[in-house]
């Protein structure tokens, strides 16, 4: 079990190294491969409040999707 945890942690660190930068008009967002918003800029200025809001929304949506998937897997007899 510890080996699986170690591998999962290693994979997460690898995903965090992937960077995606998107610009749309005056907005620039930088995310990592672990789907965490690292930086939000509006009109060239960093906006920490938007960064926190995006990360909070992402985490909440991921929780809801995971819960829904668990239910579906249980329905199929594959519950974890």
HELIX and SHEET records of a PDB file:
HELIX    1   1 UNK A    2  UNK A   17  1                                  16    
HELIX    2   2 UNK A   48  UNK A   75  1                                  28    
SHEET    1   A 4 UNK A  19  UNK A  24  0                                        
SHEET    2   A 4 UNK A  27  UNK A  32 -1                                        
SHEET    3   A 4 UNK A  37  UNK A  42 -1                                        
SHEET    4   A 4 UNK A  45  UNK A  46 -1                                        
END                                                                             
